[in-house]
Amino acid sequence: MDLEKVNLLRNIPSVDRILKNEKIKALITEYSYSQVRESVRKVLDRLRLKLLNEKFSVIDEESIVEEIKRQISKRYSLKPVINATGVVIHTNLGRAILPEEAIRHMVEIAQSYSNLEYDLEKGKRGKRYTHIVEAVKRIVNVESAIVVNNNAAAVFLTLNTLAHGKEVIVSRGELVEIGGSFRIPDVMAQSGAILKEVGTTNKTRLSDYENAITENTALLMKVHRSNFKIIGFTEEVSIRRLCELGKNKGIPVMVDLGSGCFIDLKKYGFYEEPSVQEVINEGPDIVTFSGDKLLGGTQAGFIIGKSMFVEKISKNPLMRALRVDKLTLSALEATLMLYLDEKEAIEKIPTLRMILEPPEKIRKRAVRIMKMLKNKGIEANLKEDLSMPGGGSLPEAGVKTYVVAIKTAQPEELAKRLRYTQPPVIGRIKDDSFVLDARTIQEREIPLLGKALEQVFFSSEY
Ligand SMILES: *Cc1c(COP(=O)(O)O)cnc(C)c1O
């Protein structure tokens, strides 16, 4: 190396020196100290490389500082947020946090070529769904399975394949709307199937289905109500009885289960939610459900059931447009593996862990958060409250939880300011308080939460 270069390299300022620059210090009030230091390191490293590879370069502190400012503002639009709402399956906040195992498998598959569609035994083209089918079959006693983009796609593809131009009989009490953009009648229309509503909003009997059957009936369909309940003077037909009718008449039965859960949640007090196994045991031909609701994996739609129907659906040309990529498949495969041991599933799948976490454990976390805030000089109180862990997935009235309540004259203003912190914090407003539900706050996020609140309470403009 020539002497000139050695001298130049020597002249690169140290990280500490740059951190003392007034403009950089100003950045520290806007971003966290560690974010700024990280950017300083990156820019200095890049400068060092540039000096080694190029003939001439000048070192001037001003331009280094400008480069650091540019570097730190180059942040992504999609970013992590702290979910302090208590809603575990929160569609707007990305639904499921993936298990570590799924993340690791996803990274491993993303970094390399894989046997995505390659049969290693035969040395020729294989099927991308084999990786999932085997995993599903180990959990549920089912003949066949495929996965598509989401449950909406699963319902659409099933209807389009099995009932295009034909009638599908559904109870009026099950014509649900999920999250605004998914309405059973609309999906039905788009798929080319003809909706035949039977019964009334509160009561549908087996004879209602039976009387509606004609030679043009392609499917009997049951839809899980997911986000609402019908109480009072009600009657509905069980999946088992509908399947008996279907068998007698030679018409297949489909169940849109919505939030497929592989664990019997009744054991834990969630009485409304049948497991996928239970539903399959009732005898339907096709069952569809989401990958990122109670299952706790990535966005996906499962179509499982009798081989002859699943095969037919998998051959629909639209399958290609709705197929899932390798990242989804790898995350799902790893998540499904965890279900082979129920205890492991509850510990390692964040969605299940948060939904089933005992209130006492949530309370301990809330106490820690409260103490941390108090140490920072932020007045906060521990309160018992109710979370709605399922979002639109479990129509429960609420489950006991503990929150940290911050009393403020302007809770809306505090909520708004917390949406601008790094990372943003989303909570609930209750009466004259902003509340942080400890159920959905991750252990590793607690220090970040403290920093975010500090930014809001002690930055000059608040
Ligand atoms: C959530 C839900 C859907 C839509 O599932 P996505 O995976 O969000 O597409 C369809 N049907 C029912 C009953 C649901 O609960």
The ligand as a Tripos MOL2 file, in Angstrom:
@<TRIPOS>MOLECULE
LIG
   15    15     1     0     0
SMALL
NO_CHARGES

@<TRIPOS>ATOM
      1 C1        -60.6790  -15.0960    8.0170 C.3       1 LIG1
      2 C2        -61.6880  -15.8460    7.2600 C.ar      1 LIG1
      3 C3        -61.6090  -15.9230    5.8710 C.ar      1 LIG1
      4 C4        -60.5120  -15.2240    5.0990 C.3       1 LIG1
      5 O1        -59.2740  -15.7960    5.3790 O.3       1 LIG1
      6 P1        -57.9180  -15.0600    4.9060 P.3       1 LIG1
      7 O2        -56.8380  -16.0250    5.2520 O.co2     1 LIG1
      8 O3        -57.8590  -13.7790    5.6630 O.co2     1 LIG1
      9 O4        -58.0390  -14.8400    3.4500 O.co2     1 LIG1
     10 C5        -62.5760  -16.6420    5.2040 C.ar      1 LIG1
     11 N1        -63.5770  -17.2430    5.8660 N.ar      1 LIG1
     12 C6        -63.6930  -17.1910    7.2040 C.ar      1 LIG1
     13 C7        -64.8300  -17.8830    7.8750 C.3       1 LIG1
     14 C8        -62.7490  -16.4890    7.9510 C.ar      1 LIG1
     15 O5        -62.8420  -16.4330    9.2800 O.3       1 LIG1
@<TRIPOS>BOND
     1     1     2 1
     2     2     3 ar
     3     2    14 ar
     4     3     4 1
     5     3    10 ar
     6     4     5 1
     7     5     6 1
     8     6     7 2
     9     6     8 1
    10     6     9 1
    11    10    11 ar
    12    11    12 ar
    13    12    13 1
    14    12    14 ar
    15    14    15 1
@<TRIPOS>SUBSTRUCTURE
     1 LIG1         1 GROUP 0 **** ****
